[in-house]
Amino acid sequence: MRIGIIGAGAVGSIIAREFYKLPADKVELTLMARSARDGFTILDQGVKTYHEIKVHNISEVTVKFDVLFIAAKTPALTALKETINIIHKDSEIIYALNGMGYDAVFDQGIPGVVYISGQQHDDYIEHYVNQKIILPEGKFSYIDKLIELIDSTETVNFELLKSSAFNKMRYEKLLINVGINSMTALSKNTSKIFEDDRTVQLTRQLLTESLAVVNKCNTDNVEIDENFIDYAMDMYFSYPRDMGTSMYYDVMANKTTEFEYIQQYVYNMKQDCDIDTPVLDIVVTLLAAYDKK
C-alpha cells in the first residue's frame, strides 16, 4: 500500500513519525513538502529526536498513492488540486485539516477530525498533545487496511478510527477551533491567555454564540449540548501555557490564516437564520481585515 503525506509541518511530520513504524513490506510511505530535506526533529515530552524520514519535493513526486493525507494549510487546497498528479481513480484522500467547507475540492476527499497539537519551529517541531484522526463511518478499500495495520503494530502510537458520530465530532472540533484559535490569534499570545478572567468570559461568549449558530443552522441534523462549552473551556485550561494554535502561529509569522474555514464558516452558516452574534461578528471582521494583504 502506498501512503503519501502532503505537508511536513507539525501535523504531517507527526503522522509520518508514527506511520514510519508500520511494516515496510506492507506500507510504502512518502512525506512531501515544497522543499526536500533528509529528515526532521521532533521535540516530544522534553526530548528532541531526529527522524531520518526523507521529505520529498512534492513537485518531483510521480508515484500514485492509494491513501493520501493532506496536512498542508487549508488555503493551499485549490492550488494542490491544480498541480499534483499523484492519485489514481481509486485513491482515498484524507483531509487532515482544520475547519470545514472544503470537502468537494477533491472528488475522493474524506474529511477528518484532527487532534494533533504541535508547533513548527525553525529547526524542529514541538509536539504538545494528541495523535488522533477520526473519519466518518463507511467502507474504504485502503483506509480499512491501514487502520488494521495501525491497530496491529504495537509500536505505533496513533489513532486512526471511524465513528458513527463523525458529524457531531466535526462540529465540536470546529467550535473548539473557533474559540481558541480566535483568542490566541487576535491576542498574539499562547494558551496562557486563559489565566485572565476577562479572556475566559469573552471566549465563553464566543463559544455560546457559535454553538447557537451550529445548533440552529446546520444541515446535518447535529445538536450539541450546551455542556460542551464547559468541556471546551476545560480543554483550553489543560493545554500547556506556552502552546499556541495554528492560527496564532500564522499571525505571528504574518501568514494568511485559515479563518475562512473556521470562524467565517460558522458566520456564513447563520445567514439564513435569525440569530444575534456580536462577538463572532467582531472576530470575523478583525480576522478578515488581517487577511487583506
N, C-alpha and C positions, 0 to 999 in steps of 0.2 A: 504494500500500500504506500503510495506516495503522498506525503503530507507537506504542505507548504505553509509558511507563516510570513505574511507581509507586515513589516514593522518590527524593528529591533529596539524599540523603546522599552519602557517598564513592562508593559503587558506582554508584548511579543517575546521578549527575552526570557521572561519567567516561564511562559508556556514552553519555549524551546528548551530551557534547562531541564524541565521535567520530562518532556517527550523524548529527549535525547537518551533517556534511560530505558526506553522501550526496546524490545528485541530488534537488533539490527537486521536480522534475517526476515523480519516481518514489516518493518517500517523504514522507509527512506525519507529522512527529514531534511528540508531545505528552509533556512531562515533567510529572509530577503529584506533589503532596505535600499535607500537611494545610493549608498556607497558601500563598498566592500571593506571588510576587516576580518582579522584572523580569529577573533573571539571577543568576549566581553566579561566584565567583572560585576558581580552582584554582591552587595552588602546585605547580609541577612542575619538578624539576631546578633549584631555587633561584629560579625566575621566577614571579611572580604574574600571572595573566592573567584579566581579566574577560570572561565569555562572556555575550553578550546572548541567552540562551536562556530564554524565559519559563517560569517554574514556575507551573502552574495549580493552583488549589484543587481537589482531587480530587472534592469534593462538588458542584462546579459543572460537571464534565465530563459530557457526554452522548454523545460520539462512541463508536461501536462499533469497536474495534480489531481488526485482523487478527492482529497479533502484539503481545502484552502481556508486558513484562518486569516481574516483581515483585521489586523490590530494597529492599523495606521490611524491617523486623525480622520474623523468623520468628513470634514470638508474636502478631503482628498479622494473620496469615493468616485466621483464623476470622472476625474482625471484617470484614475486607475482603470475604470471600465474602458476608457478610450485607448489606453496604451498597453495594457497587459494582454498577453496571448498565451496563458499558462493553464488554461482549463479546457476540459473536454465536455462533451454533451451531457455526461453523467456526473460531472464534478459536483461536490457538495460544498458550498461556500458558507462558512460560519462568520457572521459579523461579531467580532469581539470588540464591540464599540459601545460608547456611551449614547444615551438618548434614544429617540425614536424618529421615524419619518423617512427612513432610507431603505426600507425593505425591498422596494421594487427596482433598485439600481441594477442588481444582478438577477437574472431570471431564476438562478439556482440558489439565491441568497436565503440563509436561515438565520433569524435573529437569535442572539444570545444575551442572557442576563449575566454580566461580567462582574465578579467580585475578586478583583486583583488590585491591590493598592501599592503603588510604588512611585519612585521619582527618578527621572533621568538626570544625573549629574554630568559634568563634563567628561569624566573618565570612568564612571561606574554607575550602576543602577542600584538604588536603595529599595529593598522590598520591605514594606511595612506589614500588611496583614492580608490574609486570604489568598487562595489559589483555586478558584471555582468558576465554572461557566455552566449555566443552566440553559437547556434547549427545550423547545416545545415537544410535546408528545408526537410520535409518528414513527414510521418505519423508514430507516435510512440504509442504503446499500453499504456505505463505507463507514459512516459515523458509528453505527451499531457495533461494527467490528473493532473500531478504535476504542469505544467505551469498554468492551470486553477485555482488550489488551491492557488498558489502564488499570482496570479493576484486578486483573490477574498478575500485575507486576508490582510486587511489594515495595520496591524502591521508589516508585513514582508517587509523589505527594501532590496529587492534583485530582480535583473532582470535575468530571465531565458527565453530566447527567441530564435526564429528561424529566419533565414534570407536567402533570395534567393541569396544574395551577399556574402554568407559564405566564399567561396574560396578566394575571394579578401580580405575579412577582415582577413582571416587567414594569408595570406602572409603579409599583412600590420602589423599584430601583430608580426610576425616573424621578420620583419625588425626593428620594434621598439625594440625588444629584442636584436637583433644583435647590434644596436647602443649603447644603454645604458648599457646593461649587459657587453659588451666588455670593455667599458671605465671604468666603476666602478670596475670591477674585476681586470683588469690589473693595474689600478692606486691604488687599495686598498683604494678607497675613495668613498664618497657618492655623491649625486647629486650636491653638492657644486662645483664639478669639472667644471660645466658648467658656472661658473663665470670666467673661464680662456679662453681667446680668442683662444689660440692655441688648447686647447682641443675641443672647439666648431668647429674649422675648420677641425680638424682631424676626428671628429665624422661625420661631413658633408661629408667628402671624403669617409669614410667607408660606409655611407648610400648610397651615389651616386653609388659606385661600386656594392653594394649588390642589389640595385634597378635595376641596369642594368642587373645583372645576373637573377633576378627573371623575368623581362620582356622578356628577350631573351631566357631563358632556361626552364621556367616552362611548364608543360604539361597539365595545367588546363585551358588554354585559358584566363589567367588572365593578365591584363595590368593595371599597377598602374601609375597614372600621376606623373610627376616629382615634382609637388607642394606638394606631400606627404612628401617630405624631410622637407619643412618648417613646415608642420603640426607636424611631429615627433619632430623636434627641439623645437617648442613651447610647446609641451607636456613635454619635459625634463625640460625646463625652469620653468614650472609651478609646478614641484614637490617640496615638502619641501626639504630644503637644506640638512637636516640630513637623508633623505631617501636613502636607498641602494637598491640593487636588489637581486634576489635570487642567482645569480652567485657571487655577491660581498660577500654575507653572507657565501656562501660555501667556497670561497677562504680564508676569514678571519678565518673560523673555520677549515681550512686545510682539507676540504672535497672534494670529487670528484664533478666536475661541470656537467652541462647539455650541455656543448658546442657541443657535438656530434649531438644534435638535434636542435641546433640553428646555430651557426657560421659554423660548419662543414657541416651541411645540405645545407646551401647556397653554400659553397665552392664546395661540391660534385655536385651540380646542373650544374656547369659551365664546367664540364669535357668534355662534348661533344660540347661545344660552344667555339668559338674563341673570348675570352674576357680577358682583362688585369685587374687584381685586386690586385695591390701591397699592399694596406693597409689591405684588407681582408686576403691576404695570410700571412702577418706577424701576424695578430691577431690569426688566426687559428694555426699557428706554435707555438706561445707562449702559447696558452691555451692547446694545445696538450702536450707540454713539461711540463706544470704544472700538468696535469692529470697523468703523468707517475710516479706513487708512488713506 
